[in-house]
Amino acid sequence: MTPQKTLSGRAWAEMILLGTIWGASFLSIRIALDEIDPLTSVAHRTFWAMCVLWVIVLVSRLPVPRDPHIWIAFLGMGLLNNVIPFGLMAWGQLHIETGLTSILNATTAIFGVIAAALFFADERITVRKAAGVALGFFGVATAIGLDNFGSFDLRSVAQLAIIAGTVSYALAGVWARRFLGGLAPQVAAAGMLTGATVITVPLAWAVDGPITLDLQGDTILAIAYYALVATAGAYLLYYRVLGMAGSSNLMLVTLVIPPVAIVLGAIVRNEALSPNAFVGFALLALGLAILDGRILTFLRRPDVDRPTPRS
């Protein structure tokens, strides 16, 4: 097992900040959905974030790709990493709580392990990964409610839609590794959001009607937050933290997001989750911790490496 990087205080602080930003995005999306439709919310998210990132690319004087194959790859990445998951999750949030959405969103890491194993020979499923994935799935089943598997209603469909969105996120990781390697992170993010915007704007216009900025103040603030801060800004912060902490440590961000979303949903929208949602998140968090490998590494240390109890 490759050892994790030792995290500095700055890395920990920025990881927590990133998780907090993403956790708050679930509430901002839900606030916007009180006035606008799901596809329109996604179109706002991708368009404004795209504009900000291209300004950063141009100011930084980063080279803009000219190869048509890269722009086709951007289109595929935008579809898998933005259009499908953003759309499914926005629609799902109309029918389930903000906090539960964030818990189900945490399965992205679980499906990411499976997708990598299916498409890359160097990402095989080990016993540790299998245990983490199995525990993660059991956590999701518990969060949904084992008794709910006997019935099928709109709430059930919403939860499945959100899980389908996390599968799309996982496939986006595969797509990025295969077709977008070697690009500057800012360029890759801007190109991806451009591909997504090319799809979302006409799609939202056709399905939801003309896109307008004649919106209530809280809706505009919500859009500004999830587009500018939780998408454009968070992408830039993500790559910064990735460089400091490494990809395995970044999985810990996943554990910060649901508590933030749950607390904000309870305070702002008076949402209450059932006890099984919290138990499910605990099981999912344990599964993610096993995938991370930190717990098993600690347990395997010789006793001489551990602090000696004092009498």
C-alpha positions in Angstrom: 0.0 0.0 0.0 1.3 3.4 -0.9 1.7 5.5 2.2 -0.4 8.7 2.5 1.2 12.1 2.5 1.7 13.6 5.9 -0.8 16.5 6.0 0.3 19.9 7.1 -2.0 22.2 9.1 -2.6 24.2 6.0 -3.6 21.1 4.0 -6.1 20.1 6.8 -7.6 23.6 6.9 -8.1 23.8 3.1 -9.5 20.2 3.0 -12.1 21.2 5.7 -12.8 24.4 3.8 -13.4 22.5 0.6 -15.7 20.1 2.3 -17.6 23.0 3.9 -18.0 24.8 0.6 -19.4 21.7 -1.1 -21.5 20.8 1.9 -23.2 24.3 1.8 -23.8 23.9 -2.0 -26.6 21.5 -1.4 -28.6 24.1 0.6 -27.9 26.8 -2.0 -29.1 24.5 -4.8 -32.3 23.7 -2.9 -33.0 27.4 -2.3 -32.7 28.2 -6.0 -35.0 25.3 -6.8 -37.8 27.1 -5.0 -38.0 29.4 -8.0 -36.2 27.8 -11.0 -36.4 24.3 -12.5 -33.6 21.7 -12.2 -32.2 22.0 -15.7 -32.2 25.8 -15.5 -30.3 25.6 -12.2 -27.7 23.5 -13.9 -27.4 25.8 -16.8 -26.8 28.7 -14.5 -24.2 26.7 -12.6 -22.2 25.6 -15.6 -22.4 28.9 -17.5 -21.3 31.3 -14.8 -18.6 29.0 -13.5 -17.3 28.5 -17.0 -17.1 32.3 -17.5 -15.0 32.7 -14.3 -12.6 29.9 -15.1 -12.0 31.2 -18.7 -11.1 34.6 -17.2 -8.6 32.9 -14.9 -7.2 30.9 -17.8 -6.7 34.0 -20.0 -5.3 36.2 -17.2 -2.9 33.3 -16.3 -1.9 33.1 -20.0 -2.4 29.4 -20.1 -2.4 27.7 -23.5 -5.9 27.0 -24.8 -6.2 23.6 -26.6 -6.7 23.6 -30.3 -7.0 19.9 -31.0 -10.6 19.0 -31.9 -10.3 15.7 -30.1 -9.6 17.5 -26.8 -12.8 19.6 -27.3 -14.8 16.4 -27.9 -13.3 15.0 -24.7 -14.4 18.2 -22.9 -17.9 17.6 -24.2 -17.9 14.1 -22.8 -16.4 15.2 -19.5 -19.0 18.0 -19.2 -21.8 15.5 -19.8 -20.5 12.9 -17.3 -19.2 15.2 -14.6 -21.7 18.1 -14.8 -24.8 17.7 -16.9 -25.9 14.2 -15.8 -25.0 14.4 -12.0 -26.0 18.0 -11.5 -29.3 17.5 -13.3 -30.2 14.2 -11.5 -29.2 15.6 -8.1 -31.1 18.8 -8.6 -34.2 17.0 -9.5 -33.7 14.5 -6.7 -33.4 17.4 -4.2 -37.0 18.4 -5.0 -38.2 15.2 -3.3 -35.7 14.3 -0.5 -33.9 16.3 2.2 -30.7 18.2 1.5 -28.8 16.2 4.1 -29.9 12.8 2.6 -28.8 14.0 -0.8 -25.3 14.8 0.5 -25.1 11.4 2.2 -26.0 9.6 -1.0 -23.6 11.8 -2.9 -20.8 10.4 -0.8 -21.1 7.1 -2.6 -19.1 8.8 -5.5 -15.9 7.4 -3.9 -17.4 3.9 -3.7 -18.4 3.9 -7.4 -15.1 5.5 -8.3 -13.2 2.4 -7.0 -15.5 0.1 -9.0 -15.2 2.1 -12.2 -11.4 2.3 -11.9 -11.2 -1.5 -11.4 -13.4 -2.1 -14.5 -11.5 0.1 -16.8 -7.9 0.1 -15.6 -5.7 -2.9 -15.1 -3.6 -1.2 -12.4 -6.7 -0.5 -10.2 -7.8 -4.0 -9.3 -10.1 -4.7 -6.4 -8.2 -5.8 -3.3 -9.6 -7.4 -0.2 -9.4 -4.0 1.5 -11.2 -2.2 -1.3 -13.9 -5.0 -1.5 -14.6 -4.6 2.2 -14.8 -0.8 2.0 -17.1 -1.0 -1.0 -19.4 -3.6 0.6 -19.7 -1.6 3.8 -20.3 1.5 1.8 -23.2 -0.1 -0.1 -24.7 -1.4 3.2 -24.5 2.1 4.6 -26.3 3.5 1.6 -29.0 0.8 1.9 -29.4 1.7 5.6 -29.6 5.4 4.9 -32.3 4.9 2.3 -34.1 2.6 4.7 -34.2 -1.2 4.3 -37.9 -1.2 4.7 -38.3 1.2 1.7 -37.0 -1.4 -0.7 -40.4 -3.1 -0.5 -42.1 0.0 -1.9 -41.4 2.3 -4.8 -42.6 5.9 -4.9 -41.3 9.3 -6.0 -39.0 9.5 -3.0 -37.4 6.2 -4.0 -36.9 7.4 -7.6 -35.3 10.6 -6.3 -32.8 8.6 -4.2 -32.0 6.3 -7.1 -31.5 9.4 -9.4 -29.0 10.8 -7.0 -27.1 7.5 -6.8 -27.1 7.4 -10.6 -25.5 10.8 -10.5 -22.7 9.5 -8.4 -22.1 6.7 -10.9 -21.8 9.3 -13.6 -19.2 11.1 -11.4 -17.3 7.9 -11.2 -17.3 7.4 -14.9 -16.2 11.0 -15.4 -13.0 10.1 -13.4 -12.3 7.3 -15.9 -13.0 9.6 -18.8 -10.6 12.3 -17.4 -7.8 9.8 -16.9 -8.2 8.4 -20.4 -8.7 11.6 -22.5 -7.7 14.7 -20.5 -4.3 13.9 -19.0 -1.6 16.5 -19.2 -3.8 19.6 -19.2 -3.5 22.4 -16.7 -6.3 21.9 -14.1 -7.7 25.4 -14.8 -7.9 24.6 -18.5 -9.4 21.2 -18.0 -12.1 22.6 -15.6 -12.9 25.5 -18.0 -13.1 23.2 -21.0 -15.3 20.7 -19.1 -17.7 23.4 -18.0 -17.8 24.7 -21.6 -18.8 21.3 -22.9 -21.4 21.1 -20.2 -22.8 24.6 -21.0 -23.1 23.7 -24.7 -25.5 21.0 -23.6 -27.3 22.5 -20.6 -28.3 26.0 -21.9 -30.2 24.8 -25.0 -31.6 21.8 -23.1 -32.9 23.9 -20.2 -34.3 26.5 -22.7 -36.2 23.7 -24.5 -37.5 21.9 -21.4 -37.9 24.6 -18.8 -38.5 27.7 -21.0 -36.4 30.8 -21.6 -33.7 31.4 -19.0 -34.1 34.7 -17.2 -32.2 36.8 -14.6 -35.5 38.3 -13.3 -35.3 36.4 -10.1 -35.7 36.9 -6.4 -32.7 38.1 -4.4 -32.2 34.9 -2.5 -32.3 32.9 -5.7 -29.6 35.1 -7.3 -27.5 34.8 -4.2 -28.0 31.0 -4.2 -27.0 30.7 -7.8 -24.0 33.0 -7.2 -22.8 30.7 -4.4 -23.2 27.4 -6.1 -21.9 28.6 -9.5 -19.0 30.9 -8.5 -18.0 29.6 -5.1 -19.0 25.9 -5.0 -18.1 25.2 -8.6 -15.5 27.6 -10.1 -13.8 28.4 -6.8 -14.1 24.8 -5.5 -12.5 23.4 -8.6 -9.5 25.6 -8.2 -9.3 24.8 -4.5 -9.7 21.1 -5.2 -6.6 21.0 -7.4 -4.7 23.1 -4.9 -5.5 20.7 -2.1 -4.8 17.7 -4.4 -1.3 19.0 -4.8 -0.8 19.4 -1.1 -2.6 16.3 0.3 -2.6 13.7 -2.5 -5.6 11.9 -4.0 -5.9 9.3 -1.2 -6.1 12.0 1.5 -8.6 14.0 -0.5 -11.1 11.2 0.1 -11.4 12.6 3.6 -13.2 15.7 2.2 -16.1 13.3 1.4 -16.6 12.9 5.2 -16.9 16.6 5.8 -19.7 17.3 3.3 -22.7 15.5 4.8 -22.4 16.9 8.3 -22.3 20.5 6.9 -25.3 19.8 4.6 -27.3 18.2 7.3 -26.8 21.0 9.8 -27.5 23.7 7.3 -30.6 21.9 6.1 -31.9 21.6 9.6 -31.2 25.2 10.5 -32.4 26.9 7.3 -35.2 24.6 6.1 -36.1 22.7 9.3 -35.2 19.3 7.7 -35.1 16.3 9.9 -33.5 13.0 8.9 -34.5 9.6 10.3 -32.1 7.8 12.6 -31.3 5.3 9.8 -29.9 8.1 7.7 -27.3 8.8 10.4 -26.5 5.1 10.9 -26.2 4.7 7.2 -23.8 7.6 7.0 -21.7 6.2 9.8 -21.4 2.9 8.0 -20.6 4.7 4.7 -18.0 6.8 6.5 -16.4 3.6 7.9 -16.4 2.1 4.4 -14.6 5.2 3.0 -12.1 5.0 5.9 -11.3 1.4 5.0 -10.9 2.4 1.3 -8.6 5.2 2.5 -6.5 2.5 4.3 -5.5 4.7 7.2 -7.3 2.6 9.9 -5.8 -0.7 8.7 -2.3 0.9 8.6 -2.6 2.0 12.2 -3.9 -1.4 13.3 -1.0 -3.2 11.6 1.6 -1.1 13.4 3.7 -3.0 16.0 2.8 -2.4 19.6 6.2 -0.7 20.1 5.0 2.1 17.8 2.0 2.8 19.8 1.9 5.0 22.9 2.5 3.1 26.1 -0.3 3.5 28.6 0.6 5.2 31.8 -0.6 4.0 35.2 
